[in-house]
Amino acid sequence: MQQSPKMGYDRAITVFSPDGRLFQVEYAREAVKRGTTAMGIKAEDGVVLIVDKRISTELLEPRSIEKIFSLDDHIGSATSGLVADARVLIEKARVESQVNQMTYNEQISVDTLTTKVCEHLQTYTQYGGVRPFGTALLIAGVDNDAPKLFETDPSGAMMEYKATSIGENRQEIMKYFEKEYKEDLDIDEAITLGLQALVKELDEDPTVESLEIGIAKVDTGKFEKLSEEELKEHISHLEELEETEDEETEKETEE
Protein backbone atom coordinates (compact mmCIF):
# COMPACT_ATOMS: atom_id res chain seq x y z
CA MET A 1 0.00 0.00 0.00
CA GLN A 2 1.51 3.32 -1.09
CA GLN A 3 1.57 6.01 1.57
CA SER A 4 0.60 9.61 0.94
CA PRO A 5 3.68 11.85 0.49
CA LYS A 6 2.63 14.00 3.43
CA MET A 7 2.15 11.13 5.88
CA GLY A 8 4.61 11.51 8.71
CA TYR A 9 4.71 15.28 8.28
CA ASP A 10 1.10 15.96 9.29
CA ARG A 11 1.24 14.01 12.55
CA ALA A 12 3.55 16.30 14.50
CA ILE A 13 3.24 20.06 14.77
CA THR A 14 7.00 20.56 15.01
CA VAL A 15 7.90 18.80 11.74
CA PHE A 16 8.17 20.74 8.49
CA SER A 17 7.38 18.95 5.24
CA PRO A 18 10.08 19.01 2.54
CA ASP A 19 8.31 21.94 0.85
CA GLY A 20 8.32 24.00 4.06
CA ARG A 21 4.74 23.46 5.26
CA LEU A 22 3.30 22.78 8.70
CA PHE A 23 0.29 20.64 7.89
CA GLN A 24 -1.30 20.92 11.34
CA VAL A 25 -1.41 24.71 10.96
CA GLU A 26 -3.03 24.33 7.55
CA TYR A 27 -5.60 21.94 9.01
CA ALA A 28 -6.35 24.54 11.71
CA ARG A 29 -7.00 27.09 8.96
CA GLU A 30 -9.48 24.65 7.43
CA ALA A 31 -11.33 24.58 10.77
CA VAL A 32 -11.61 28.37 10.55
CA LYS A 33 -12.97 28.16 6.99
CA ARG A 34 -15.76 25.91 8.25
CA GLY A 35 -16.76 28.42 10.91
CA THR A 36 -19.52 31.01 10.73
CA THR A 37 -19.01 34.13 8.62
CA ALA A 38 -17.59 37.10 10.55
CA MET A 39 -16.79 40.53 9.14
CA GLY A 40 -14.89 43.60 10.29
CA ILE A 41 -15.31 47.00 8.63
CA LYS A 42 -13.41 50.15 9.54
CA ALA A 43 -15.27 53.47 9.30
CA GLU A 44 -14.24 57.08 9.85
CA ASP A 45 -15.92 57.17 13.25
CA GLY A 46 -15.30 53.64 14.46
CA VAL A 47 -15.11 49.93 13.66
CA VAL A 48 -17.93 47.44 13.06
CA LEU A 49 -17.92 43.69 13.72
CA ILE A 50 -20.71 41.58 12.20
CA VAL A 51 -21.30 37.85 12.67
CA ASP A 52 -23.84 35.62 10.95
CA LYS A 53 -24.51 33.09 13.73
CA ARG A 54 -25.86 30.41 11.38
CA ILE A 55 -28.89 29.12 13.29
CA SER A 56 -29.10 25.51 12.11
CA THR A 57 -32.34 24.49 13.86
CA GLU A 58 -35.40 26.22 15.30
CA LEU A 59 -34.86 24.26 18.51
CA LEU A 60 -31.70 26.24 19.26
CA GLU A 61 -31.87 29.28 21.55
CA PRO A 62 -30.17 32.04 19.47
CA ARG A 63 -29.04 33.96 22.56
CA SER A 64 -26.95 30.95 23.62
CA ILE A 65 -24.65 31.49 20.63
CA GLU A 66 -22.10 34.21 21.28
CA LYS A 67 -19.50 35.07 18.64
CA ILE A 68 -18.69 38.70 19.53
CA PHE A 69 -16.94 39.43 22.84
CA SER A 70 -15.70 42.47 24.72
CA LEU A 71 -11.97 42.21 25.51
CA ASP A 72 -11.64 45.61 27.21
CA ASP A 73 -13.75 48.76 27.43
CA HIS A 74 -12.46 49.91 24.04
CA ILE A 75 -11.73 46.60 22.27
CA GLY A 76 -13.96 43.80 21.01
CA SER A 77 -13.49 40.61 19.05
CA ALA A 78 -15.42 38.41 16.62
CA THR A 79 -14.53 34.74 16.28
CA SER A 80 -14.84 31.98 13.69
CA GLY A 81 -13.80 28.34 13.98
CA LEU A 82 -13.80 26.11 17.04
CA VAL A 83 -15.85 27.88 19.71
CA ALA A 84 -14.05 26.30 22.67
CA ASP A 85 -10.65 27.34 21.27
CA ALA A 86 -11.94 30.88 20.78
CA ARG A 87 -13.06 31.12 24.42
CA VAL A 88 -9.54 30.28 25.60
CA LEU A 89 -8.07 33.08 23.45
CA ILE A 90 -10.76 35.54 24.58
CA GLU A 91 -9.90 34.86 28.23
CA LYS A 92 -6.19 35.22 27.44
CA ALA A 93 -6.84 38.59 25.80
CA ARG A 94 -8.94 39.79 28.74
CA VAL A 95 -6.22 38.85 31.21
CA GLU A 96 -3.57 40.66 29.13
CA SER A 97 -5.79 43.75 29.06
CA GLN A 98 -6.12 43.78 32.84
CA VAL A 99 -2.41 43.09 33.40
CA ASN A 100 -1.55 46.09 31.23
CA GLN A 101 -4.01 48.26 33.18
CA MET A 102 -2.57 47.17 36.54
CA THR A 103 1.07 47.47 35.41
CA TYR A 104 1.00 50.74 33.46
CA ASN A 105 -2.25 52.32 34.69
CA GLU A 106 -3.48 52.74 31.12
CA GLN A 107 -5.57 50.86 28.60
CA ILE A 108 -3.78 48.44 26.32
CA SER A 109 -3.56 49.43 22.65
CA VAL A 110 -5.34 47.33 20.03
CA ASP A 111 -2.15 46.34 18.20
CA THR A 112 -0.33 45.45 21.44
CA LEU A 113 -3.19 43.20 22.56
CA THR A 114 -3.36 41.55 19.14
CA THR A 115 0.41 40.96 19.22
CA LYS A 116 0.17 39.27 22.62
CA VAL A 117 -2.65 37.00 21.43
CA CYS A 118 -0.65 36.09 18.31
CA GLU A 119 2.47 35.36 20.37
CA HIS A 120 0.35 32.90 22.37
CA LEU A 121 -0.96 31.36 19.13
CA GLN A 122 2.57 30.99 17.77
CA THR A 123 3.77 28.95 20.76
CA TYR A 124 1.20 26.30 19.86
CA THR A 125 2.93 25.77 16.51
CA GLN A 126 6.39 25.16 17.93
CA TYR A 127 6.18 22.60 20.74
CA GLY A 128 5.33 18.91 20.72
CA GLY A 129 2.26 17.55 22.47
CA VAL A 130 0.03 20.49 21.53
CA ARG A 131 -2.05 21.48 18.53
CA PRO A 132 -2.71 24.89 16.95
CA PHE A 133 -5.87 26.79 17.88
CA GLY A 134 -8.56 26.05 15.31
CA THR A 135 -9.96 29.55 15.41
CA ALA A 136 -9.31 33.03 14.03
CA LEU A 137 -10.20 36.37 15.62
CA LEU A 138 -11.09 39.79 14.32
CA ILE A 139 -9.92 42.29 16.94
CA ALA A 140 -11.36 45.80 16.67
CA GLY A 141 -11.06 48.89 18.81
CA VAL A 142 -10.09 52.53 19.10
CA ASP A 143 -6.60 53.91 19.89
CA ASN A 144 -5.95 57.65 20.23
CA ASP A 145 -9.16 58.49 18.36
CA ALA A 146 -8.21 56.14 15.50
CA PRO A 147 -10.17 52.96 14.61
CA LYS A 148 -8.14 49.74 14.36
CA LEU A 149 -9.01 46.35 12.86
CA PHE A 150 -6.77 43.27 13.00
CA GLU A 151 -7.14 39.65 11.91
CA THR A 152 -5.31 36.77 13.58
CA ASP A 153 -4.30 33.46 12.02
CA PRO A 154 -3.77 30.02 13.69
CA SER A 155 -0.06 30.34 12.80
CA GLY A 156 0.26 33.44 14.98
CA ALA A 157 0.38 35.90 12.10
CA MET A 158 -1.54 39.18 12.35
CA MET A 159 -2.73 41.57 9.65
CA GLU A 160 -4.37 44.98 9.84
CA TYR A 161 -7.29 45.60 7.48
CA LYS A 162 -9.72 48.29 6.38
CA ALA A 163 -12.35 45.59 5.83
CA THR A 164 -12.04 41.82 6.09
CA SER A 165 -13.88 38.57 6.70
CA ILE A 166 -13.11 35.21 8.29
CA GLY A 167 -14.91 31.89 8.28
CA GLU A 168 -17.16 30.39 5.66
CA ASN A 169 -17.54 32.32 2.40
CA ARG A 170 -14.54 34.57 3.13
CA GLN A 171 -13.57 34.85 -0.54
CA GLU A 172 -17.03 35.99 -1.66
CA ILE A 173 -17.24 38.62 1.10
CA MET A 174 -13.73 39.92 0.38
CA LYS A 175 -14.51 40.31 -3.33
CA TYR A 176 -17.61 42.32 -2.44
CA PHE A 177 -15.65 44.56 -0.06
CA GLU A 178 -12.96 45.15 -2.69
CA LYS A 179 -15.65 46.47 -5.04
CA GLU A 180 -17.86 48.40 -2.61
CA TYR A 181 -15.75 49.52 0.37
CA LYS A 182 -14.99 53.25 0.75
CA GLU A 183 -12.79 54.81 3.40
CA ASP A 184 -15.21 57.65 4.15
CA LEU A 185 -17.97 55.36 5.47
CA ASP A 186 -19.58 56.13 8.80
CA ILE A 187 -20.60 53.39 11.25
CA ASP A 188 -24.18 53.07 9.98
CA GLU A 189 -22.98 52.83 6.38
CA ALA A 190 -20.41 50.20 7.38
CA ILE A 191 -23.13 48.10 9.01
CA THR A 192 -25.26 48.42 5.87
CA LEU A 193 -22.28 47.37 3.71
CA GLY A 194 -21.78 44.24 5.82
CA LEU A 195 -25.47 43.31 5.70
CA GLN A 196 -25.55 43.88 1.94
CA ALA A 197 -22.59 41.52 1.57
CA LEU A 198 -24.57 38.82 3.38
CA VAL A 199 -27.59 39.33 1.14
CA LYS A 200 -25.88 39.75 -2.22
CA GLU A 201 -22.98 37.32 -1.89
CA LEU A 202 -24.45 34.64 0.38
CA ASP A 203 -28.13 35.12 -0.54
CA GLU A 204 -29.10 35.22 3.13
CA ASP A 205 -31.73 37.45 4.72
CA PRO A 206 -30.35 38.77 8.04
CA THR A 207 -32.61 38.40 11.07
CA VAL A 208 -32.37 39.58 14.65
CA GLU A 209 -31.84 35.96 15.73
CA SER A 210 -29.05 35.23 13.24
CA LEU A 211 -27.10 38.48 13.61
CA GLU A 212 -24.62 39.78 16.15
CA ILE A 213 -23.08 43.22 15.72
CA GLY A 214 -20.51 45.05 17.82
CA ILE A 215 -19.14 48.56 17.33
CA ALA A 216 -16.21 50.54 18.72
CA LYS A 217 -16.87 54.28 18.49
CA VAL A 218 -14.21 56.95 18.19
CA ASP A 219 -16.24 59.62 20.02
CA THR A 220 -16.87 57.49 23.12
CA GLY A 221 -13.79 55.26 22.91
CA LYS A 222 -16.02 52.34 23.93
CA PHE A 223 -16.90 48.96 22.44
CA GLU A 224 -20.49 47.75 22.72
CA LYS A 225 -22.82 45.19 21.19
CA LEU A 226 -26.05 46.32 19.56
CA SER A 227 -29.37 45.50 21.21
CA GLU A 228 -32.20 43.66 19.47
CA GLU A 229 -34.01 46.95 18.85
CA GLU A 230 -30.93 48.44 17.19
CA LEU A 231 -30.53 45.32 15.05
CA LYS A 232 -34.15 45.62 13.92
CA GLU A 233 -33.54 49.23 12.84
CA HIS A 234 -30.55 48.28 10.68
CA ILE A 235 -32.39 45.33 9.13
CA SER A 236 -35.38 47.56 8.34
CA HIS A 237 -33.07 50.13 6.74
CA LEU A 238 -31.52 47.38 4.59
CA GLU A 239 -34.96 46.21 3.45
CA GLU A 240 -35.88 49.79 2.47
CA LEU A 241 -32.71 50.09 0.40
CA GLU A 242 -33.44 46.80 -1.35
CA GLU A 243 -36.98 47.94 -2.20
CA THR A 244 -35.61 51.19 -3.63
CA GLU A 245 -33.05 49.30 -5.74
CA ASP A 246 -35.75 46.95 -7.04
CA GLU A 247 -37.95 49.90 -8.05
CA GLU A 248 -35.06 51.58 -9.87
CA THR A 249 -34.25 48.33 -11.67
CA GLU A 250 -37.86 47.98 -12.81
CA LYS A 251 -37.90 51.55 -14.15
CA GLU A 252 -34.69 50.96 -16.10
CA THR A 253 -36.14 47.75 -17.53
CA GLU A 254 -39.34 49.53 -18.63
CA GLU A 255 -37.35 52.31 -20.30
C-alpha positions in Angstrom: 0.0 0.0 0.0 1.5 3.3 -1.1 1.6 6.0 1.6 0.6 9.6 0.9 3.7 11.9 0.5 2.6 14.0 3.4 2.1 11.1 5.9 4.6 11.5 8.7 4.7 15.3 8.3 1.1 16.0 9.3 1.2 14.0 12.6 3.5 16.3 14.5 3.2 20.1 14.8 7.0 20.6 15.0 7.9 18.8 11.7 8.2 20.7 8.5 7.4 18.9 5.2 10.1 19.0 2.5 8.3 21.9 0.9 8.3 24.0 4.1 4.7 23.5 5.3 3.3 22.8 8.7 0.3 20.6 7.9 -1.3 20.9 11.3 -1.4 24.7 11.0 -3.0 24.3 7.6 -5.6 21.9 9.0 -6.3 24.5 11.7 -7.0 27.1 9.0 -9.5 24.7 7.4 -11.3 24.6 10.8 -11.6 28.4 10.6 -13.0 28.2 7.0 -15.8 25.9 8.2 -16.8 28.4 10.9 -19.5 31.0 10.7 -19.0 34.1 8.6 -17.6 37.1 10.6 -16.8 40.5 9.1 -14.9 43.6 10.3 -15.3 47.0 8.6 -13.4 50.2 9.5 -15.3 53.5 9.3 -14.2 57.1 9.9 -15.9 57.2 13.3 -15.3 53.6 14.5 -15.1 49.9 13.7 -17.9 47.4 13.1 -17.9 43.7 13.7 -20.7 41.6 12.2 -21.3 37.8 12.7 -23.8 35.6 11.0 -24.5 33.1 13.7 -25.9 30.4 11.4 -28.9 29.1 13.3 -29.1 25.5 12.1 -32.3 24.5 13.9 -35.4 26.2 15.3 -34.9 24.3 18.5 -31.7 26.2 19.3 -31.9 29.3 21.5 -30.2 32.0 19.5 -29.0 34.0 22.6 -27.0 31.0 23.6 -24.7 31.5 20.6 -22.1 34.2 21.3 -19.5 35.1 18.6 -18.7 38.7 19.5 -16.9 39.4 22.8 -15.7 42.5 24.7 -12.0 42.2 25.5 -11.6 45.6 27.2 -13.7 48.8 27.4 -12.5 49.9 24.0 -11.7 46.6 22.3 -14.0 43.8 21.0 -13.5 40.6 19.0 -15.4 38.4 16.6 -14.5 34.7 16.3 -14.8 32.0 13.7 -13.8 28.3 14.0 -13.8 26.1 17.0 -15.9 27.9 19.7 -14.1 26.3 22.7 -10.6 27.3 21.3 -11.9 30.9 20.8 -13.1 31.1 24.4 -9.5 30.3 25.6 -8.1 33.1 23.4 -10.8 35.5 24.6 -9.9 34.9 28.2 -6.2 35.2 27.4 -6.8 38.6 25.8 -8.9 39.8 28.7 -6.2 38.8 31.2 -3.6 40.7 29.1 -5.8 43.8 29.1 -6.1 43.8 32.8 -2.4 43.1 33.4 -1.6 46.1 31.2 -4.0 48.3 33.2 -2.6 47.2 36.5 1.1 47.5 35.4 1.0 50.7 33.5 -2.2 52.3 34.7 -3.5 52.7 31.1 -5.6 50.9 28.6 -3.8 48.4 26.3 -3.6 49.4 22.6 -5.3 47.3 20.0 -2.2 46.3 18.2 -0.3 45.5 21.4 -3.2 43.2 22.6 -3.4 41.5 19.1 0.4 41.0 19.2 0.2 39.3 22.6 -2.7 37.0 21.4 -0.6 36.1 18.3 2.5 35.4 20.4 0.3 32.9 22.4 -1.0 31.4 19.1 2.6 31.0 17.8 3.8 29.0 20.8 1.2 26.3 19.9 2.9 25.8 16.5 6.4 25.2 17.9 6.2 22.6 20.7 5.3 18.9 20.7 2.3 17.6 22.5 0.0 20.5 21.5 -2.1 21.5 18.5 -2.7 24.9 16.9 -5.9 26.8 17.9 -8.6 26.1 15.3 -10.0 29.6 15.4 -9.3 33.0 14.0 -10.2 36.4 15.6 -11.1 39.8 14.3 -9.9 42.3 16.9 -11.4 45.8 16.7 -11.1 48.9 18.8 -10.1 52.5 19.1 -6.6 53.9 19.9 -5.9 57.7 20.2 -9.2 58.5 18.4 -8.2 56.1 15.5 -10.2 53.0 14.6 -8.1 49.7 14.4 -9.0 46.4 12.9 -6.8 43.3 13.0 -7.1 39.7 11.9 -5.3 36.8 13.6 -4.3 33.5 12.0 -3.8 30.0 13.7 -0.1 30.3 12.8 0.3 33.4 15.0 0.4 35.9 12.1 -1.5 39.2 12.3 -2.7 41.6 9.6 -4.4 45.0 9.8 -7.3 45.6 7.5 -9.7 48.3 6.4 -12.3 45.6 5.8 -12.0 41.8 6.1 -13.9 38.6 6.7 -13.1 35.2 8.3 -14.9 31.9 8.3 -17.2 30.4 5.7 -17.5 32.3 2.4 -14.5 34.6 3.1 -13.6 34.8 -0.5 -17.0 36.0 -1.7 -17.2 38.6 1.1 -13.7 39.9 0.4 -14.5 40.3 -3.3 -17.6 42.3 -2.4 -15.6 44.6 -0.1 -13.0 45.1 -2.7 -15.7 46.5 -5.0 -17.9 48.4 -2.6 -15.7 49.5 0.4 -15.0 53.2 0.8 -12.8 54.8 3.4 -15.2 57.7 4.2 -18.0 55.4 5.5 -19.6 56.1 8.8 -20.6 53.4 11.2 -24.2 53.1 10.0 -23.0 52.8 6.4 -20.4 50.2 7.4 -23.1 48.1 9.0 -25.3 48.4 5.9 -22.3 47.4 3.7 -21.8 44.2 5.8 -25.5 43.3 5.7 -25.6 43.9 1.9 -22.6 41.5 1.6 -24.6 38.8 3.4 -27.6 39.3 1.1 -25.9 39.8 -2.2 -23.0 37.3 -1.9 -24.5 34.6 0.4 -28.1 35.1 -0.5 -29.1 35.2 3.1 -31.7 37.5 4.7 -30.4 38.8 8.0 -32.6 38.4 11.1 -32.4 39.6 14.6 -31.8 36.0 15.7 -29.0 35.2 13.2 -27.1 38.5 13.6 -24.6 39.8 16.1 -23.1 43.2 15.7 -20.5 45.1 17.8 -19.1 48.6 17.3 -16.2 50.5 18.7 -16.9 54.3 18.5 -14.2 57.0 18.2 -16.2 59.6 20.0 -16.9 57.5 23.1 -13.8 55.3 22.9 -16.0 52.3 23.9 -16.9 49.0 22.4 -20.5 47.7 22.7 -22.8 45.2 21.2 -26.1 46.3 19.6 -29.4 45.5 21.2 -32.2 43.7 19.5 -34.0 46.9 18.8 -30.9 48.4 17.2 -30.5 45.3 15.1 -34.2 45.6 13.9 -33.5 49.2 12.8 -30.6 48.3 10.7 -32.4 45.3 9.1 -35.4 47.6 8.3 -33.1 50.1 6.7 -31.5 47.4 4.6 -35.0 46.2 3.4 -35.9 49.8 2.5 -32.7 50.1 0.4 -33.4 46.8 -1.4 -37.0 47.9 -2.2 -35.6 51.2 -3.6 -33.0 49.3 -5.7 -35.7 46.9 -7.0 -37.9 49.9 -8.1 -35.1 51.6 -9.9 -34.2 48.3 -11.7 -37.9 48.0 -12.8 -37.9 51.6 -14.1 -34.7 51.0 -16.1 -36.1 47.7 -17.5 -39.3 49.5 -18.6 -37.3 52.3 -20.3 
